Amino acid sequence: MATIQDVARDAGVSTATVSRVLSAPELVAEGTRARVAASVERLGYQPNFAAKSLRTLKTEKILVTVPDISNPFFSQVIRGVEEAARSAGYSVLLGDTRHEPDREEEYAAMLLRREADGLIFLGHRLPEALAPMVATRGVRTPIVNGCEYSSELGVSGAHIDNARAAAEAMEHLYGLGHRRVGVITGPLASPLSRDRLEGVRASAQARGQAAGLAVVAGDFSIDSGLREATALLAADRPSAIFCFSDEMAMGALEAIRRAGLSCPGDVSLVGFDDIRFAEFLNPPLTTVSQPMDRIGHEVVRLLLDILSGKAQALEHVTLPHRLVVRGSTAGPVVR
């Protein structure tokens, strides 16, 4: 089986040049690129993608990485991605990173090896291996983020206004008369968690209720919602709890029950995302609804614009959200 060294010798270039042709062909002179491509085909070198891909510089595949494939929120976003990609003639490769940087880097290497035409990542971290690509190609980098927003990422993306959405959830609780509100955030390494917390605090300060906030950090999982809500209820019990994901709200609902309390009679509860299970809980969950399918469609559109050369600047699409009021919130009971 031919090696990259064999290709380099045959083409009369360095192995670094061969690697560059495979990972960033537009950075290599056309003549050199054609010579390397010819050597790859002649020697039968297969760097994990078909020779046709090297000739056309297209695999017609999109790589999507998700931090937690078990989270129903991401499954709905992925459905939107798959629908939009399929309509455009692309297949989707899916990678579950489980919030682990090493896994993120492994999937990033797939893009560098040209096993996919572009990457959509739904987490908050840009893999280190891709930073040089972003710095070199700028707007032409075939990488798009979904759900998170940070100017430091240096890539286009689609998301909601997380700060405004969280502020609206708090305004709903304050409007019902709640003054002691427990907040279970996501990991604060995530820009969306920080933005939501910013919205929470802005609303509390505007209402003069900052002293009534009790903020704890979860990880978006049901287990963390159960754990952190249990701790909140055991302290100076809040009359309402706002969770930064519906999964955590499901855990918080169980914590309320285990404490012998009722929702919303004793403790009101608000989630975030509006996953398909939210309206079927008992009581149905008040939550911030994100347009999950549309996020999926938008990130694919952004990526295809880059791949076609249509993108002229980084684009950050802010999609609409809405607060869905259901049975888990009510006015507080005077104790």
Residue, then its C-alpha position, 0 to 999 in steps of 0.5 A: m500500500a502506497t504511503i504519503q512518502d511514496v506520493a511525495r517522492d513520485a511528485g517531487v514534493s515534500t510530504a508537507t506539500v502532499s498533506r497541504v494538497l489533501s487538506a487545503p488545496e486552494l493554498v497550493a499552486e495549481g500545477t503542484r496540486a495536479r502533480v500530486a493528484a496524479s501521483v495519488e491516483r497512479l500509486g493508489y494512495q487512499p487517504n481515507f477518501a476516494a480518488k474522485s474526491l481528490r480530483t473534484l475536491k468534493t466528497e458531497k459529505i458534511l460532518v456534524t459534531v454534537p456534544d451530546i447525541s442523547n440530548p433531544f434538543f440536538s436530535q431535533v437540530i440534526r434532523g433539520v441539518e439532515e433535511a437541508a443537506r439531503s435536499a442539496g445533495y449532501s450526506v451527513l456524517l455524525g460525530d458524538t464528542r461527549h464534551e471531550p476535546d480529544r474526540e473533537e480533535e479526532y473529528a476535526a482531523m476528518l475535515l483536514r483529511r478531506e473526508a468531508d467538505g465542511l464541518i458544522f459543530l454544535g458545541h462551543r469549542l473550535p477544535e485546536a487543529l482547525a484554528p490555522m484553517v480559520a486563520t488562513r481562509g477566513v470567510r472561506t473556511p468551511i466550518v459553521n457553528g450552530c446554537e452557540y455565538s462567540s466572536e472569538l470562534g471566527v466562523s459563521g453561525a445560527h443561534i437565538d438571542n440567548a440573553r433576551a430569551a432568558a430575560e423574558a423567562m425571568e420577566h414571566l416569573y417576576g410578573l407572576g410575583h416570584r421574588r426568590v428564584g433559583v437558576i440552574t445554568g449550563p456549563l459557564a464555559s459555554p457562551l450560551s450559558r453565559d449569555r443566558l445568565e447575563g439575561v437573568r441578571a439584567s432582568a433581576q437588576a432591572r426589577g431590583q431583585a438581584a438579592g433574590l437570585a440563587v445561581v448554581a451550575g449544572d451541565f444540561s443533563i437530567d442528573s444535574g437538574l435533579r442534583e442542583a434543584t435538590a440543593l436549592l430546595a434544601a437551602d432558602r427554598p425558592s418559589a421558582i426555578f429556572c433551568f437552562s435546559d428542559e432536561m435539567a428542568m425534568g430533573a428539577l421536577e423530580a427533585i420537587r416531588r422528592a421534597g414532598l412539594s408540588c409544581p407549581g403549587d409550591v415551586s414554579l418551574v421554567g425550562f429552556d429549548d421546548i423539546r418534544f417531551a416538554e408539553f407532556l410532563n406533569p405539569p406541562l413545562t413552561t419553557v423557552s422554545q428554540p426553532m431547532d429544525r430551522i437552526g439545522h436548516e440555517v447552518v447548512r445554508l451557511l455552509l453551502d454558501i461558503l462551499s459555493g463561494k457565495a459567502q462574502a463575510l461572516e454571517h451570524v443568523t439570530l433566529p426567533h425564540r418564544l416563551v411557551v407558557r404552560g402549567s408549570t408556572a403560577g403565582p407564588v404561595v405566601r408562606 
